[in-house]
Amino acid sequence: MRARLRAGARSTFSSLRVRNFRLFFAGQLVSQVGNWLTTVALTLLVLHRTHSGLAIGVLVACQFAPLLVLGPWAGLIADRADKRRLLLVTQALEMAQSGVLAALAFLHAAPLLAFYGTALAGGFMLAFDNPARRSFVPELVSEDQVQNAVSLNSALMNGSRIVGPALAGLLVITVGYGWGFAGDAASYLAVLLALWMIRPPELYRSPAAPRGRGQIREGLRYVRATPELFVPLAMLAIIGTLTFNFSVVMPLLVERTLHGSDASFTLMYSVLSVGALLGALGAARRRTVDIRMVVVAAAGFGAAMLVFGSVPGLAAGFVVAAVVGFTSVSFMTLSTAIVQVRAHPAMRGRVIALQSMLLLGTTPFGGPLLGVICDAFGARAGVALGGLAALVAAGLGFVAGRRVTTYRMATSPVVALEEVVGSEVDAA
């Protein structure tokens, strides 16, 4: 029994044996906890000033609209650039943004518009940081470790939500919003140090995309011609718009419908994150991923959201929140893994940027829409709509997936790429 546990642990955490990935993982762990300080503090600040679900939706739109506008170009830059150097720039700028939020919060009655503007500036930085950071992970480990590294990176993101929201709630309640933003700014020092210590000669660099015309269109055509990328991304477009809007629906459900407090909201986010961490660690042990797994995870996510929207009180909400976290991250980890593992290295930045657009860039539409629905019909309606959307996405993925069960891009990714590039040349 003990031997099996040791073997399971070695399998789950195998990519952490690589020094460069271990450094990146440690820096991101500190920084992601810090990011949640800003996310939660800014959400609560806007909610308490406006008492409006629409206002929270607009905030989310400001944070992620640049991803929708700049995503394809940011992904192309990630494919062309030295990702480590690019991340040093984007992370330093994001640290400055958190510092500005802290300064605004420490001022007496700083205008709400200033917080929206700073959030929008952070969205522009995130548009370039996100594809670079995520496409950098496969360069840190050998090819056989990529899926494990991607899954552990997802586990890190979700594990940070266990500590981050709870710490943010504690800071907001005891010393105010400003210290939450200041803590986030300080946390970037860890990731900047880790990036500086990474050894470039030990990286498994992807080939840089050459400069040329039509490369963004080429990336879109590549995704469209690769079913094992297109189907999960199409599902993600639906789920990203209507289901992954926890920052809008959860504070409204907890504080309005279930009559909780700021502490209840941050604690529920932490409970959700415990489930998310378990889901990510479970996915990290998988050696293969296919469309069927993504479909099953999406269906489970949708069912959990429907139950979450109908909980009678906070006690039941805490239990179901853990299930929502588990199923949501199972879907997210599997859909991320299939994109990062199956995408050709020369296309990875553009494909990941497209995924980010569909997950986060859709929130300028979904966030305000869900805010309006929650204001008009209650937070339960917004949560239920998210659950139904995930079930619809799972159904569409199931139908589409049956048509491509014989397709396996992993067996010959270069051929798939050459077909797309060739068709692009022919079209020109």
Disulfide bonds with the S-S distance in Angstrom:
none
